[in-house]
């Protein structure tokens, strides 16, 4: 569920609770959420490309996040075709 799907009251309460947290806790939540999203992406890519090496999977994650040019530059693997 996204914030846009919440009622105005629920969204305001959620944002107020986040704002009340110390910065370090908000950063921890953000990093944990990012790591979870990346893990889900990697798992999906492993299912889609079961024959891929760990390096190719890293390149595919890079491509998903920053484009195929980034994957080519970082890993030397051309995923454009």
Secondary structure, DSSP 8 states (H G I E B T S, - for coil): --GGGS-HHHHHHHHHHHHHS-HHHHHHHHHHHHHHHHHHHHHHHHHHTTT--HHHHHHHHHHHHH-HHHHHHHH------
